[in-house]
Amino acid sequence: MNFVKIIIISVLFISCSSAPKKEKVSQYVIPNHKVMTLKNGMEVILIQNSKLPLFELSLLIPAGTQNDSEKKQGLAYITGHLLKMGSLKRSAAEISESFELKGSDFSVGVFKDYAMMEGSSLSKYKTELFSDFIEVLTQPKFSLSEFNRFKKKLTAQNSKSLDDASQMASLAMNNILFKGSPYGLKNTGTVKSLRRIRQRDVRSFYNKFYTPEGSIMAIVGDFTEKDIQPYLDQLSASWKSKTEVKKVVFPKLNDGKRRVHLVHKPESKQTQIRFGHLGIARSNKDFIALRVANAILGQGFSSRLLTEVRVKRGLSYTVSSSFAARKEQGPFLINTFTRHDKVQETISTVLQTVETYLKSGVTDQELEVAKSYLIGTFPRALETSSNVATNIMLLKYFGVSLDYLKTYTLKVSEITKEDILRVANEYIHPENLQIVVLSDKNKVLEELKSFEDVKNYSHKEFN
């Protein structure tokens, strides 16, 4: 399963001259599935589907980068990726060969809130895949040689990222918005923090955060409970919590007044611009209304921002907005780029577009186009059992009722212009937007003269 098979999908509108006709919507029927809790505290979701000879395992573990310390940013990322690089029984090469011989896929991803392990194979290899999966999870070796090799590779990648202006602008915005918060840490660490991480830190992080309590496994495909029960029993017996995990403390953050943050990157060929302030948690009651509101503002070819910035003025090829909803409060963001001599006009256009949107609300056509697209694309996000399982896992983790899936299309269809105006004004605040301008400062200082509050940085400060 891919990591981003979730309902929070990117929206791409196709412009149309008239609003689509309203169609009757029906509730989504969640496929038959079973949920059980093992003796070790891990929750398991079973979705049987014998239409294709496939078998898939996914495991969500609350071991994301929010658990890092500021001095050892990147530790969660290193720990997750070292899982598949050798066990107490076999080397990294032997484990890789075992997956390849069966035509299996196996991957690990580490994100802000959680880590995700995923494996898939033909169903005739399901017992072998499950066995390998358990070995990798419960018996990692974290050898010194693999640790040193991966850390060296990650350090090189971080150094290379200094050349990626878009990535650096986004990192700067994240750091500025979440300064002092676990979400402000860099997933892959910084050059300095990686130097501080030792092999023993990885083992310690694993023992503390790779625990069955709070973890959710999804098993999907062509199998019977009898097939997998021995492996569930083995996992329950061999994987237990070693220490009590304390909940990560997120400090109360407040949006400051609007400010420009000029990040100097010498010889930049264009200027990257980011706007942002604090947004919402995934469990927010207005999540669906905000999806519709944000789609109209800054997602796709017919969005307000693209119309004003690209179509009418030709200031940028693309501009988009988003609410990155997380376990805790995530960011609201607007991303774009432009020529050095168009920085002031681009910033002013974005701000004016947002302010007009909040004052005037949306048209009937905009609302119906947005709702029609969101309802029309919903089935794609759930077209496979694998997608369904991933959505169920994430909803459970984020503390959202499964009714979200059942009633999604109905709730989208019921959103009104008044709803959009209310949530937009409640959650979008132009006066609090932090504005990151990443460029060669010598080429944009003149463009920023009209902004009173400008703070200067080097792009190296965020790596």
C-alpha positions in Angstrom: 0.0 0.0 0.0 1.2 3.5 -0.7 1.7 5.9 2.2 -0.8 8.5 0.9 -3.9 6.4 0.2 -6.0 8.7 2.4 -9.1 10.6 2.0 -7.2 13.9 2.4 -6.3 13.9 -1.3 -5.1 16.8 -3.5 -7.9 18.3 -5.4 -7.5 19.3 -9.1 -10.4 21.2 -10.6 -11.3 21.3 -14.3 -12.7 24.7 -15.1 -16.2 24.8 -16.5 -18.5 27.5 -17.7 -21.5 26.6 -15.6 -22.1 24.9 -12.3 -22.8 21.1 -12.5 -26.2 19.8 -11.8 -26.9 18.7 -8.3 -27.0 14.9 -8.0 -28.5 12.8 -5.3 -25.8 11.4 -3.1 -25.8 8.3 -1.0 -23.9 7.1 2.0 -20.8 5.0 1.5 -21.0 1.5 2.7 -17.8 0.4 4.4 -16.8 -3.1 3.2 -17.0 -6.0 5.7 -14.1 -5.9 8.0 -13.2 -7.2 11.4 -11.3 -5.3 14.2 -9.6 -7.2 17.0 -7.2 -6.3 19.8 -4.3 -8.6 20.6 -3.1 -9.4 24.1 -0.2 -7.1 23.6 -2.5 -4.1 23.0 -2.1 -3.8 19.2 -5.3 -3.3 17.2 -5.7 -5.4 14.0 -8.0 -4.7 11.1 -8.9 -7.6 8.8 -10.3 -7.1 5.3 -10.7 -10.3 3.3 -10.9 -10.1 -0.5 -10.2 -13.1 -2.6 -10.9 -11.5 -6.0 -7.2 -11.2 -6.6 -4.3 -13.4 -5.3 -2.8 -10.7 -3.3 -1.8 -10.2 0.4 -0.9 -7.0 2.1 0.3 -5.9 5.6 0.5 -2.4 7.0 1.5 -1.3 10.4 1.1 2.2 11.8 3.3 2.9 14.8 3.2 6.1 16.9 6.9 6.5 16.4 7.0 9.6 14.2 9.5 12.5 14.3 7.4 14.4 16.9 9.2 12.1 19.4 12.6 13.5 18.5 14.5 16.0 20.7 15.7 19.2 19.2 19.4 18.2 19.6 18.8 14.8 18.0 16.4 15.6 15.1 16.4 12.7 12.6 16.6 9.9 15.2 13.1 8.7 14.5 13.8 8.7 10.7 17.0 6.8 11.1 15.5 4.2 13.4 12.6 3.5 11.1 14.7 3.1 8.0 17.3 0.9 9.8 14.6 -1.7 10.5 15.0 -3.4 7.2 18.8 -3.2 7.3 19.5 -6.4 9.1 17.9 -8.5 11.9 19.4 -10.6 14.7 19.1 -13.6 12.3 20.0 -12.2 8.9 21.9 -9.4 7.2 20.3 -6.6 5.2 21.3 -8.3 2.0 19.7 -11.6 3.1 16.5 -9.9 4.1 16.3 -7.9 0.8 16.9 -11.1 -1.1 14.1 -12.9 0.8 11.6 -10.2 -0.2 12.8 -10.2 -3.8 12.7 -13.9 -4.3 9.0 -13.8 -3.5 8.3 -10.7 -5.6 7.4 -8.9 -2.4 7.5 -5.2 -1.7 8.5 -3.9 1.7 9.0 -0.3 2.8 9.1 1.9 5.8 8.1 5.6 6.0 8.5 8.0 8.9 6.3 11.0 9.2 5.6 13.7 11.8 3.0 11.7 13.7 3.8 8.1 13.0 5.9 5.5 11.2 4.4 3.1 8.7 5.6 -0.3 7.7 4.1 -1.9 4.6 4.6 -5.2 2.8 2.8 -7.0 0.0 3.1 -10.2 -2.0 1.1 -12.8 -3.9 -1.2 -14.6 -1.5 0.7 -17.9 -2.0 3.6 -16.3 -0.2 1.5 -14.7 2.6 3.0 -16.9 5.4 6.5 -16.1 4.3 5.8 -12.4 4.1 4.2 -12.3 7.5 7.2 -14.2 9.0 9.7 -11.7 7.4 7.6 -8.8 8.5 7.6 -10.0 12.1 11.3 -10.6 12.0 12.1 -7.1 10.7 9.8 -5.5 13.3 10.7 -7.4 16.4 14.4 -8.4 15.9 16.2 -5.4 14.3 20.0 -5.6 14.7 20.8 -1.9 14.2 24.4 -2.9 13.4 27.1 -0.2 13.7 28.1 -0.6 10.0 24.6 -0.1 8.7 24.0 2.7 11.1 27.1 4.6 10.0 26.4 3.9 6.3 22.8 5.2 6.6 23.7 8.3 8.7 26.5 9.2 6.2 24.0 8.9 3.3 21.4 11.0 5.2 24.0 13.7 6.0 24.9 13.9 2.3 21.2 14.2 1.3 20.7 17.0 3.8 23.7 18.9 2.5 22.4 18.5 -1.1 19.0 19.8 -0.1 20.5 23.2 0.4 20.4 23.5 -3.4 16.6 22.8 -3.4 15.1 26.3 -3.0 11.5 25.0 -2.8 12.3 22.5 -0.1 14.3 25.0 1.9 11.5 27.6 1.7 9.1 25.0 3.1 11.5 23.9 5.8 12.0 27.5 6.8 8.2 28.1 7.1 7.7 24.9 9.2 10.5 26.0 11.5 9.1 29.5 11.9 5.5 28.4 12.5 6.4 25.6 14.9 9.4 27.0 16.8 9.6 25.2 20.1 7.1 22.5 19.1 7.8 18.9 18.1 6.3 19.7 14.7 9.1 22.3 14.2 11.7 19.6 14.0 13.2 18.5 10.7 12.2 14.9 9.8 15.6 14.0 8.4 17.6 16.0 11.0 20.1 18.7 10.4 23.8 18.4 9.8 24.5 19.3 13.4 21.8 17.0 14.9 22.9 14.0 12.9 26.5 14.3 14.3 25.1 13.9 17.8 23.1 10.7 17.1 24.9 7.5 18.2 24.0 3.8 17.6 22.8 3.5 21.2 20.3 6.3 20.6 18.6 4.2 17.8 18.3 1.2 20.1 16.9 3.4 22.9 14.4 5.1 20.6 13.2 1.7 19.2 12.8 0.3 22.7 10.8 3.3 23.8 8.5 4.0 20.9 8.2 0.8 18.8 5.5 -0.6 21.0 2.3 -2.5 20.2 0.2 -0.2 22.4 -1.3 2.5 20.1 -0.1 0.7 17.0 -2.6 -0.5 14.4 -2.1 -3.2 11.8 -4.2 -3.8 8.7 -4.2 -7.2 6.9 -5.8 -7.2 3.5 -6.4 -9.6 0.7 -6.7 -13.3 0.0 -6.5 -15.0 3.3 -8.5 -16.7 6.1 -8.2 -16.1 9.8 -6.9 -19.6 10.2 -4.0 -18.7 7.8 -2.9 -15.7 9.8 -3.8 -16.6 13.4 -0.4 -18.3 14.2 1.4 -15.2 13.1 -0.8 -12.9 15.1 -0.2 -15.1 18.1 3.5 -15.0 17.5 3.4 -11.2 17.1 1.4 -10.8 20.3 3.9 -13.0 22.2 7.1 -11.6 20.8 6.3 -7.9 20.6 5.6 -6.2 23.9 6.0 -2.7 25.3 9.3 -2.3 27.1 8.6 1.1 28.8 5.7 3.3 29.4 5.5 5.9 26.7 4.7 9.4 27.8 2.5 11.5 25.6 4.5 14.2 23.7 3.8 17.6 25.1 2.8 20.2 22.4 3.1 23.7 23.7 0.4 26.2 23.1 1.4 28.2 20.1 0.0 31.5 19.0 0.1 33.2 15.6 2.1 36.4 15.6 1.4 39.5 13.6 2.1 39.3 9.9 5.8 39.4 9.2 8.2 38.8 6.2 11.0 36.4 6.8 13.7 36.9 4.1 15.9 33.8 3.7 19.0 34.6 1.8 20.1 31.9 -0.7 22.9 33.3 -2.9 22.4 33.2 -6.7 18.8 32.0 -6.5 17.3 32.1 -10.0 13.8 32.8 -8.8 12.0 33.6 -5.5 10.2 31.0 -3.5 7.3 32.4 -1.4 5.4 30.7 1.4 2.5 32.1 3.5 1.5 30.3 6.6 -0.1 30.3 10.0 -1.5 27.7 12.5 -4.3 25.6 11.1 -6.2 22.6 12.5 -5.9 19.1 13.9 -7.4 16.3 11.8 -10.1 15.7 14.4 -11.5 19.3 13.9 -15.3 19.3 13.5 -15.0 21.7 10.5 -12.6 19.5 8.6 -15.0 18.7 5.7 -16.3 22.3 5.3 -12.6 23.5 5.3 -11.8 21.0 2.5 -14.5 22.6 0.4 -13.5 26.1 1.4 -9.8 25.5 0.7 -10.6 23.8 -2.7 -12.2 27.0 -3.9 -9.5 29.3 -2.5 -6.4 27.5 -3.7 -6.7 24.0 -5.3 -6.7 23.5 -9.0 -7.2 25.4 -12.3 -10.3 27.3 -11.2 -9.2 28.3 -7.7 -9.3 32.0 -6.7 -5.5 32.1 -6.1 -4.6 30.6 -9.5 -7.0 32.8 -11.3 -5.6 36.0 -9.8 -1.9 35.1 -9.6 -1.4 33.1 -12.8 -4.3 33.6 -15.2 -4.9 37.3 -14.8 -1.3 38.5 -14.0 1.1 35.8 -15.1 3.1 36.1 -11.8 3.7 32.4 -11.3 3.1 29.1 -13.0 1.4 27.7 -9.9 0.0 28.7 -6.5 -1.9 26.5 -4.0 -3.2 26.5 -0.5 -3.7 23.7 2.0 -4.6 22.7 5.5 -2.1 20.1 6.6 -4.2 18.5 9.3 -2.2 16.4 11.8 -2.7 14.6 15.1 -2.2 18.0 16.7 -2.7 21.4 15.1 -1.0 21.6 11.8 -0.4 24.5 9.4 -2.4 26.4 6.9 -0.1 27.1 3.9 0.0 29.0 0.6 2.9 28.1 -1.7 4.1 29.8 -4.9 7.2 31.2 -6.6 7.9 34.1 -9.0 10.5 36.3 -10.7 12.7 38.5 -8.4 11.1 41.7 -9.8 7.6 40.4 -9.2 7.9 39.6 -5.5 6.0 42.6 -4.1 3.2 42.2 -6.6 2.9 38.5 -6.0 2.7 38.9 -2.2 0.2 41.7 -2.5 -1.9 39.8 -4.9 -2.1 36.7 -2.7 -3.0 38.8 0.4 -5.6 40.8 -1.5 -7.1 37.6 -2.9 -7.4 36.0 0.5 -8.9 39.1 2.0 -11.5 39.5 -0.8 -12.4 35.8 -0.4 -13.0 36.2 3.3 -15.2 39.3 2.8 -17.2 38.4 -0.3 -17.6 34.6 0.2 -18.1 32.3 -2.8 -20.4 32.1 -5.7 -23.0 29.3 -6.3 -20.9 28.1 -9.3 -17.7 27.9 -7.3 -19.4 26.0 -4.5 -21.1 23.5 -6.8 -18.0 22.8 -8.9 -16.0 22.2 -5.7 -18.6 19.9 -4.2 -19.2 18.0 -7.4 -15.5 17.3 -7.7 -15.0 16.2 -4.1 -18.0 13.9 -4.3 -16.9 12.6 -7.7 -13.4 11.7 -6.6 -14.3 10.2 -3.3 -14.8 6.7 -4.6 -11.3 6.7 -6.1 -9.8 7.0 -2.6 -11.6 3.9 -1.6 -11.7 1.8 -4.7 -9.5 -1.0 -3.3 -9.5 -2.9 0.0 -6.0 -1.6 0.6 -7.2 2.0 0.4 -10.1 1.2 2.7 -7.8 -0.4 5.2 -5.4 2.6 5.2 -8.3 5.0 5.7 -9.6 3.1 8.6 -6.2 2.9 10.2 -5.6 6.6 9.9 -9.1 7.6 11.1 -8.6 5.4 14.2 -5.2 6.9 14.8 -6.4 10.5 14.5 -9.5 9.8 16.7 -12.0 10.3 13.9 -15.2 8.2 13.8 -15.6 5.8 10.9 -18.8 7.6 10.2 -16.6 10.1 8.4 -16.4 7.6 5.5 -20.1 6.7 5.6 -21.4 10.3 5.6 -18.6 12.1 3.7 -20.5 12.7 0.4 -23.7 13.6 2.1 -21.9 16.2 4.3 -20.1 17.6 1.4 -23.3 18.0 -0.5 -24.9 19.9 2.4 -22.2 22.6 2.7 -23.6 26.0 2.0 -22.1 29.4 1.1 -22.8 30.5 4.6 -20.8 27.5 5.9 -17.8 28.4 3.7 -17.9 32.1 4.8 -18.0 31.0 8.5 -15.1 28.5 8.4 -13.0 30.6 6.1 -13.2 33.6 8.5 -12.7 31.4 11.6 -9.6 29.5 10.4 -7.9 31.8 7.8 -6.3 35.0 9.2 -4.4 37.2 6.7 -3.2 39.5 9.4 -1.3 36.6 11.0 0.2 35.1 7.9 4.0 34.6 8.2 5.6 35.2 4.8 8.8 33.4 3.9 10.7 34.8 0.9 13.6 32.6 -0.1 15.8 34.4 -2.6 19.1 36.2 -3.2 18.4 39.1 -0.9 20.4 41.5 -3.1 17.8 40.9 -5.9 14.7 41.4 -3.8 15.4 44.0 -1.1 13.9 46.7 -3.3 10.8 44.6 -3.7 10.4 44.3 0.1 10.7 48.0 0.9 7.0 48.4 1.4 6.9 45.8 4.1 7.8 47.3 7.5 8.7 44.1 9.4 11.3 42.0 7.7 13.5 39.5 9.5 16.7 38.2 7.8 18.1 34.6 7.8 20.6 32.5 5.9 19.1 29.4 4.2 21.8 27.3 6.0 20.0 28.0 9.4 17.3 25.6 8.4 19.6 22.6 7.7 
